[in-house]
Each structure stands twice: as structure tokens, then as C-alpha cells.
Amino acid sequence: MSKAEPHRAAAYESRSFYDEMYDERGVVRPHYEHVHRHFSAMNQPEQERRRQAVGDRMLHEGITFTLYAPGTADPLERTIPFDCIPRIIPPDEWHHLELGLQQRVKALNLFLQDIYHGQRIIRDGLIPRRMIVGNRYFRPEMAGLHVPGGVYVTASGIDLIRDEQGYYVLEDNLRSPSGFSYMFKGRTLMNELFHELYLSSSAADTDRSLNMFLRSLRSLAPSGRKDPLIVLLTPGSYNSAYYEHTFLAQQLGIHLVEGRDLVCKDQKIYLRDLRGLRQVDVIYRRIDDEFLDPLAFQPDSMLGVPGLMNAYRAGNVAIANAPGTGVADDKAVYAYVPEMIRYYMGQEPILGNVPTYILSRKEERDYVLEHLEELVVKETSLSGGYGMLIGPQASPAELDVFRDSIRRHPERYIAQRTMKLSTAPVMSAQGMEPRHIDLRGFVLSSGSGETHVVPGGLTRVALQEGSLVVNSSQGGGVKDTWVLRKP
């Protein structure tokens, strides 16, 4: 299709949503023209062959995610649905996102430093004390503890959405954000199965980001050794993201371990291997705080390392991300991040929040209860699409259940305006069809003060027509995200 006639396919209807590929007149946006021509030229058998090739590769390489469906006895392990049509972001647009993500993560690190030390933001009345010290993710054990490099959040995943007005931050994921492996593997698949298209599209490379990830972890090593011993602590093969754990350990060249592989001795952590005991400098943990150390947190945990927090307090090992970071990705605390940016950095937020209602405030709670069918309600301590109500798509019975829960426990919930998530084309059995998407931007922070945003991040797709839920844990898929380099 020539540049003179890049109009929307007749079957493609994105209705009233902002579409990433087509503008409001149905014309292909300039940065999508090359990709649009490529996929529009494919006939249906060729599209199906490509879709099957991607599925076969995902299955062969074991690129999986485990779903835990309510009411079922056994988890379902499945390959991550991967769509072949990449999401394209032009360079100027990406530069804006990159600056906004860096700003936000720096402010969140400053916030965590503050609440575990001086608590100035509480004393100055910008955020309620009960919202912090009463938060289930606030760890009193971290009070006064100076973390290696001053970095609480080494790897973060910031979820972004877009509508006709622009980009908004939807959620901050700071404990142990997932999706890195699907982003890197998606790029590999596109490079191999759509090699000519990829090479001719001037997409920014993501390989450098693996080196930045490793550099960020190394910068935390308390020993200061040039080649510190780094391990990735996993709950084990039954965890839903175990594929990612194995992938990252392999790609970063670090040890994949379970709690039983580590031992605490003389306030130091050691790895048991064939060479005996070797001191560990950095632990990149993919288990929750309460399971890290049975002596400090949940006493019956079999996943952690007894004595780990003593070694951490003694300054003999670094933990990434630091314990207690979850208080900053709580969905109620999220509402205060723009004010944190102004308070700690003296800057206006580059990326705004989705308008949010705090339901512990009576006036806001009353409004939400009256307009529940128009809003999205989320349980503050849950993630992955769990504990969520999408008002416009909910049944009267579901609305009544949430209305009752909000009245009984308002502090457990927030509500947000229902956003018109942008759409992007996916390759289906019927050809190109629009589906709602979001973008998880990955930010890496090092002890030297360097902040790196992975070019593109992970685009997540709500594969069910009309659905606004993109989470892998709720059956969503992913796309490769290409940030175009400046010509």
C-alpha cells in the first residue's frame, strides 16, 4: 500500500478509542507506515503460518506463565500469547516518556528513604501517617537502616496507559516487577521471524539493557569487589514467573538459587556449591518480603534464608529490591506520587496519574458509591488484575458486592476514572483487529545514581475483544515495542 493511500482496513474498527496505528480519519500514522505495509501485504494463510511459528517457538522454549484461576484446584501453565505486530513509538514521544519515568522513580526512591528515616513528608502533612505506618508493606525493621547505594528500588516496572489526551501512569510496581524476560524474548522472536522488517525499522536495541541491569546489581555490592557474587533468589519451579527467573539468571550470568542453597554464618550470607561456601554480595530477590527470613518475618517460611535480615542490617549483603519497598507501590500511596515529585524534587510531574479517589475520605467515598458503575475500583494491596471491579462492565450483583465491601472496609480500596485505553492492531484469525493495550516501562537504578529506562518496555494486550484487562495473570498477551531511533 503506497503512502498516498494508507487507509484503515474495512474490518478494522477501533470505535471511539485512540488507536496507535490509525489516526481519527482512518489514516495510518507516519511512524507505522512501514509496519502497516508489511503486514497488510500478507495474505491470510501467510499470517496464520507466522502466528503458528511464533506459538511453536514459545512452546518449544518454554516461555510460560502460570495462571491461578479462582475455584480451580490446579494451576494452568500456558505459553504467553505473543502478537506479531509490534507497537511503534516515535523518538520524540519516547524521550518524553523516558524523562517522566526517570523523574518518577527518583521521587519514589527519595520517598522510601524518607519514610524509613526522617519521615519529613508525614511531619509536613503531605501524606497521612496511618497510610504509611499502617500499610501492610511498611517494614519497621527497615527504619534507620541505610541501604547499599541508597537505592531502594533497583528494578521497577511503571505501567502506562494512553487515551486521546496522552499518557498516564496507571500503577507503580516496585517490589519484584515481572515481564523483563517476555520483553527480551519478544525482541528475539521478532528479530528471527521478521528479520528484514526489524532491520529496516531502525528500532532501538534492548541488548544493552541487560548489561545495565547487571551493572545496577553490581553497584550495590557492599564488598566493593569488581566481580561480586550475585544470586537470583526464586521461590522455585512452581512460581508463576519461574521461566523469567531462569531466563534472567542465565542472561545476567548470575546464580539461580532457592533459600535452601544459602546459609547465614557470622552475619554473612554464603552460597553452598561444589567449591564449598562462597560469600554472596547481592541478592536479587523474586520472593515477597514476608518469606525472605523466617527469623524476621513469617516464621513458617520455607522459601527464605534464616538470618538474612541480620546480615543485611550488618551491611554484609545487598537485597534488590530492598525490603519494605511495597509501601510505595500501594495503590492509595500512588495517588500522592505527583505531590512527592513536587516535594522532593521541586519539579512538576512530567507524567500524570489517572484521576484517583481515596475511599477512606468520606466525601470521595460517597461520590464513588453513587457512581460505582462508571468507575474502576481496586484493592490497594493486590496486583495482577486481582481484586478489581470495572464498573461499566460489571453486573448488578458484582456492583452490590463491591459496594458492600467499600462500606465495610473503605481503607482497602481506591477508585479511578474508567480510562479509554488506546488500541493497537493484533493479528487474529480474521486479520488485523484492534485490542486494548498498556505499556510497562522498566527502569533500572544503580548505586552510582545512574537511571536507565529500557527502550520500549513491554506492551501488554487484552486479547479478549473489548476487555480492558491486560495482565498476564488474567490471560493477557504481549507485543514487542519498537522505539524508533532519530534519523
C-alpha positions in Angstrom: 0.0 0.0 0.0 1.5 3.3 -1.0 1.9 6.3 1.2 -0.8 8.0 -0.7 -3.5 5.5 0.3 -2.6 4.2 3.8 -6.3 3.9 5.0 -7.8 1.6 7.6 -8.8 -1.9 6.6 -12.6 -2.2 6.2 -12.9 -4.8 9.0 -10.7 -2.8 11.4 -12.9 -0.7 13.8 -11.4 0.9 16.9 -14.6 2.9 17.5 -14.0 5.9 19.7 -10.6 4.9 21.2 -7.2 6.4 20.4 -5.6 3.9 18.0 -1.8 3.6 17.9 -1.7 2.7 14.2 -4.6 4.8 12.7 -5.5 8.4 13.3 -9.1 9.7 13.7 -9.5 9.8 9.9 -8.5 6.2 9.5 -5.1 7.1 8.0 -2.0 5.2 9.1 0.2 7.3 11.3 3.6 8.0 9.7 5.7 6.0 12.2 3.6 2.9 11.5 3.6 3.1 7.7 6.4 0.6 7.2 5.0 -2.0 9.5 1.5 -1.5 8.2 2.6 -2.1 4.6 4.4 -5.3 5.6 1.5 -6.9 7.4 -1.2 -5.7 5.0 0.7 -7.4 2.2 0.4 -10.8 3.9 -2.5 -13.0 2.8 -4.4 -14.9 5.3 -2.5 -18.3 5.0 0.8 -16.4 5.4 -0.5 -14.6 8.5 -1.7 -17.9 10.0 1.7 -19.5 9.3 3.5 -16.7 11.0 1.2 -16.9 14.1 1.8 -20.6 14.3 5.5 -20.3 14.0 5.5 -17.8 16.9 3.4 -20.1 19.0 5.6 -23.1 18.3 8.7 -21.2 19.3 7.1 -20.0 22.5 6.1 -23.6 23.3 9.5 -25.1 22.4 11.4 -22.6 24.5 9.0 -23.0 27.4 8.1 -19.2 27.6 5.3 -19.7 30.1 3.2 -18.1 32.8 1.1 -19.9 35.3 -2.5 -18.9 35.8 -4.3 -19.5 39.1 -8.0 -19.4 38.3 -10.4 -18.9 41.2 -12.3 -22.1 42.1 -9.9 -24.4 40.3 -7.8 -27.0 42.1 -4.8 -27.0 39.7 -2.9 -24.0 38.2 -2.8 -23.8 34.4 0.7 -23.3 32.8 0.5 -21.8 29.4 2.7 -20.0 26.9 2.4 -16.3 26.9 0.3 -15.2 23.9 2.6 -13.1 21.7 1.3 -10.9 18.9 3.5 -10.4 15.9 2.5 -6.8 15.0 4.9 -4.6 17.1 3.9 -1.5 18.8 5.8 1.5 17.4 6.8 4.6 19.5 8.4 7.6 17.7 11.6 9.1 19.2 10.2 12.4 20.5 7.3 10.6 22.2 9.7 8.1 23.8 12.0 10.9 25.0 9.0 12.4 26.9 8.2 9.0 28.5 11.8 8.4 29.4 12.2 11.7 31.3 8.9 11.1 33.1 9.8 7.6 34.1 13.2 8.6 35.4 11.7 11.5 37.4 9.0 9.3 38.9 11.4 6.5 40.1 13.8 9.0 41.6 11.0 10.6 43.6 9.8 7.1 44.8 13.3 6.3 45.9 13.5 9.6 47.8 10.1 8.8 49.4 11.3 5.4 50.6 14.5 6.9 52.0 12.4 9.5 53.9 9.7 7.3 55.4 12.3 4.9 56.8 14.4 7.7 58.2 13.2 11.3 58.9 9.5 11.0 57.7 9.5 14.6 56.7 6.7 14.1 54.3 4.5 12.9 57.1 5.5 15.6 59.5 4.8 18.2 56.9 1.3 16.8 56.5 1.6 15.9 52.8 0.6 12.3 53.4 -1.4 10.7 56.3 0.8 8.9 58.9 -1.7 6.0 59.1 -1.4 5.4 55.4 2.3 4.7 55.8 2.9 3.1 59.2 -0.4 1.1 59.0 0.4 -0.2 55.5 0.8 -3.9 55.2 4.0 -3.4 53.2 5.6 -1.0 55.6 8.5 -2.8 57.4 9.5 -1.3 60.8 12.6 -3.4 60.5 13.9 -1.1 57.8 13.7 2.1 60.0 17.0 3.8 60.2 18.7 1.2 58.0 21.0 2.6 55.3 20.5 0.5 52.2 23.5 -0.1 49.8 24.0 2.7 47.4 20.9 4.4 48.8 18.8 2.5 46.3 15.6 1.0 47.5 14.2 0.2 44.0 16.8 -1.2 41.7 14.3 -2.6 39.1 10.9 -1.0 38.7 8.0 -1.5 36.3 5.8 1.5 35.8 2.5 0.8 34.0 1.4 3.5 31.5 -1.8 3.9 29.5 -2.8 6.3 26.8 -6.0 7.9 25.7 -6.8 10.8 23.3 -5.2 13.3 25.8 -1.9 11.5 26.2 -0.1 9.1 28.6 -0.9 8.5 32.2 0.8 6.4 34.9 -1.6 3.6 35.9 0.4 1.8 38.6 3.9 1.6 40.1 5.4 -1.9 40.5 8.3 -1.7 42.9 8.6 -5.0 44.8 9.6 -7.5 42.2 8.1 -6.4 38.8 7.8 -9.1 36.2 7.9 -9.0 32.4 11.6 -8.5 31.7 12.0 -11.9 30.1 8.9 -11.5 27.9 10.3 -8.2 26.6 13.7 -9.6 25.7 12.4 -12.8 24.2 9.8 -10.9 22.2 12.6 -8.9 20.6 14.5 -12.1 19.8 11.4 -13.6 18.2 10.8 -10.6 16.0 14.4 -10.4 15.0 14.5 -14.0 13.9 11.0 -14.5 12.4 10.6 -10.9 10.9 14.3 -10.2 10.4 14.1 -8.0 7.3 11.2 -5.9 8.8 13.1 -5.5 12.1 16.4 -4.5 10.4 14.7 -1.9 8.2 12.7 -0.3 11.0 15.5 1.4 13.0 14.2 0.1 16.3 16.4 0.9 19.3 18.3 -2.1 20.6 17.4 -3.5 24.0 20.5 -5.8 24.5 22.4 -3.0 26.2 19.8 -3.0 28.9 20.9 -6.5 30.1 24.3 -5.0 30.8 22.7 -2.1 32.6 20.7 -4.5 34.7 23.9 -6.4 35.7 25.8 -3.1 36.3 23.0 -1.9 38.6 23.1 -5.0 40.7 26.9 -4.9 40.9 26.9 -1.3 42.0 25.1 -2.4 45.2 27.8 -4.8 46.4 28.9 -3.8 49.9 32.2 -5.5 49.4 33.2 -3.2 46.6 34.6 -6.2 44.7 34.9 -5.8 40.9 33.3 -9.2 40.4 30.8 -9.6 43.2 28.9 -12.8 43.7 25.2 -12.1 42.7 22.3 -14.6 43.1 18.7 -14.5 42.0 16.5 -15.9 44.8 13.5 -17.7 43.4 10.6 -19.4 45.3 11.2 -22.4 42.9 9.7 -24.0 39.8 6.1 -23.8 41.0 6.1 -20.0 40.9 4.1 -18.4 38.1 7.1 -16.4 36.8 9.8 -19.2 37.2 10.5 -19.0 33.5 11.5 -15.4 33.9 13.7 -16.2 36.9 15.7 -18.8 34.9 15.9 -16.6 31.9 17.3 -13.6 33.8 19.8 -15.6 35.8 21.1 -17.1 32.6 21.3 -13.9 30.7 22.8 -11.9 33.5 25.3 -14.6 34.3 24.3 -14.9 38.0 23.4 -17.9 40.1 19.7 -19.0 40.3 19.1 -20.2 43.9 16.4 -21.2 46.3 16.5 -20.4 50.0 17.9 -23.8 50.9 21.0 -23.0 48.7 22.0 -20.2 51.0 23.2 -20.1 54.6 23.8 -17.3 57.1 27.0 -17.5 59.1 28.6 -14.8 61.2 26.1 -12.2 59.8 27.2 -13.1 56.2 25.3 -15.0 53.5 27.0 -17.9 51.8 26.2 -19.9 48.7 26.6 -23.7 49.0 28.2 -25.1 45.9 30.8 -27.7 44.9 33.6 -25.4 45.9 32.2 -25.1 49.5 30.8 -21.9 50.9 31.2 -18.7 48.9 30.1 -15.3 50.3 27.2 -13.7 48.5 27.4 -9.9 47.8 24.0 -9.2 46.2 20.6 -11.0 46.3 18.2 -10.1 43.5 15.1 -11.5 45.2 11.9 -12.6 43.4 10.1 -13.5 46.6 7.9 -11.3 48.8 9.2 -9.6 52.0 7.3 -11.9 54.4 9.1 -15.0 53.0 12.6 -13.6 53.0 13.7 -14.5 56.5 11.7 -16.7 58.9 13.6 -15.2 61.9 12.4 -11.7 60.9 9.1 -12.1 59.1 6.9 -15.1 58.6 8.2 -17.8 60.9 7.0 -20.8 58.9 8.5 -19.6 55.6 10.5 -22.4 53.8 11.4 -20.1 50.9 13.8 -17.6 52.6 17.1 -17.7 54.5 17.2 -17.7 58.3 19.4 -14.8 59.4 19.2 -12.9 56.1 18.0 -9.7 57.7 20.8 -9.7 60.3 23.3 -10.0 57.5 21.5 -7.2 55.7 21.5 -4.9 58.8 25.2 -5.6 59.3 25.9 -4.3 55.8 27.3 -7.6 54.5 24.8 -8.2 51.7 22.6 -6.2 49.5 19.0 -7.1 48.6 17.3 -5.8 45.5 14.7 -4.6 45.7 15.1 -3.6 49.3 12.6 -5.0 51.8 9.7 -2.5 52.5 9.5 -1.0 49.0 6.0 -2.3 48.7 4.6 0.7 50.7 5.5 2.9 47.7 3.5 0.8 45.2 0.4 0.6 47.3 -2.5 1.9 45.2 -3.5 4.5 47.7 0.0 5.9 48.1 0.1 6.0 44.3 -2.3 9.0 44.4 0.4 11.0 46.2 3.3 10.5 43.8 2.8 13.7 41.8 3.0 15.6 45.2 6.1 13.6 46.1 7.8 14.8 42.9 7.0 18.4 43.8 8.0 17.9 47.4 11.3 16.1 47.0 12.5 17.4 43.6 10.8 20.8 43.2 9.5 19.8 39.8 6.2 19.4 38.1 5.3 15.8 37.2 6.1 15.0 33.6 3.7 12.1 33.6 0.3 12.5 35.4 -1.7 10.0 37.3 -5.1 8.6 36.4 -7.6 10.7 38.5 -7.9 8.7 41.7 -10.4 8.6 44.7 -9.2 7.7 48.2 -12.1 5.9 49.7 -11.1 6.5 53.3 -12.2 10.1 52.6 -15.9 10.3 53.2 -16.7 12.8 50.5 -14.8 10.8 47.9 -16.3 7.5 49.1 -19.8 8.9 48.9 -19.2 10.0 45.3 -17.8 6.6 44.3 -20.7 4.7 45.9 -23.1 6.8 43.9 -21.2 6.4 40.6 -19.7 2.9 41.0 -21.0 1.7 37.6 -18.8 4.4 36.0 -15.5 3.8 37.8 -12.8 1.2 38.2 -12.2 0.0 41.8 -9.0 -1.6 43.0 -8.0 -3.3 46.2 -4.9 -1.3 47.3 -2.7 -4.2 48.3 -3.3 -6.5 45.3 -1.8 -6.6 41.9 -2.0 -8.6 38.7 -5.6 -7.6 38.0 -6.9 -9.3 41.1 -9.4 -7.6 43.5 -10.6 -5.2 40.7 -14.0 -4.1 39.6 -14.6 -2.4 36.2 -17.8 -0.7 36.8 -19.1 -0.2 33.2 -18.6 -4.0 32.5 -19.9 -5.2 35.9 -23.2 -7.0 36.7 -25.6 -5.5 39.3 -24.6 -8.4 41.6 -20.9 -7.6 41.3 -21.6 -3.9 41.9 -23.5 -4.8 45.1 -20.6 -6.9 46.4 -18.1 -4.2 45.9 -20.5 -1.5 47.3 -20.8 -3.6 50.5 -17.1 -4.2 50.7 -16.3 -0.5 50.3 -18.7 0.4 53.1 -17.2 -2.1 55.5 -13.5 -1.5 54.6 -13.1 1.8 52.7 -9.4 1.9 53.5 -8.7 -1.2 51.4 -9.9 0.4 48.1 -9.3 3.2 45.7 -11.4 4.1 42.7 -10.3 5.6 39.4 -11.9 7.1 36.4 -12.5 4.5 33.7 -9.9 5.4 31.1 -10.3 4.8 27.4 -7.2 2.7 26.9 -5.7 3.1 23.4 -5.9 0.2 21.0 -3.4 -1.4 18.7 -3.7 -4.0 15.9 -3.3 -7.7 16.6 -3.1 -10.5 14.1 -6.1 -12.7 14.6 -7.6 -15.5 12.5 -9.8 -12.8 10.9 -6.9 -10.5 10.1 -5.9 -7.3 11.9 -8.2 -6.4 14.7 -7.9 -3.7 17.5 -7.3 -4.6 21.1 -6.7 -2.5 24.2 -3.1 -2.2 25.4 -0.9 -0.7 28.1 2.9 -0.3 28.4 5.1 -1.5 31.3 8.2 0.7 31.3 11.2 -0.8 33.0 13.6 1.5 34.9 16.9 0.4 36.4 18.6 2.4 39.2 22.2 2.0 40.3 24.1 2.8 43.4 26.1 5.4 41.4 23.0 7.4 40.7 22.5 6.3 37.1 19.0 5.7 36.0 18.3 3.7 32.8 15.0 3.3 31.1 14.8 0.2 28.9 13.9 1.3 25.3 10.3 0.4 24.7 9.4 -1.8 27.7 6.7 -4.4 27.4 3.4 -3.7 25.7 0.6 -5.9 27.2 -2.5 -6.7 25.3 -6.1 -7.5 26.3 -6.7 -10.3 23.9 -10.4 -10.6 24.5 -12.3 -8.2 22.3 -13.5 -5.2 24.3 -11.6 -6.2 27.5 -9.6 -3.6 29.4 -7.6 -6.1 31.5 -4.2 -6.7 30.0 -2.4 -8.6 32.9 -0.8 -11.9 32.1 -2.3 -13.3 35.3 -5.7 -12.6 33.8 -5.0 -14.1 30.4 -3.5 -11.1 28.5 -0.8 -11.3 25.9 2.3 -9.2 24.9 3.8 -7.4 22.0 7.3 -6.3 21.1 7.7 -2.5 21.5 9.9 -0.6 19.0 11.3 2.8 19.9 12.4 4.3 16.6 15.8 6.0 16.6 16.1 9.6 15.3 17.0 9.7 11.6 
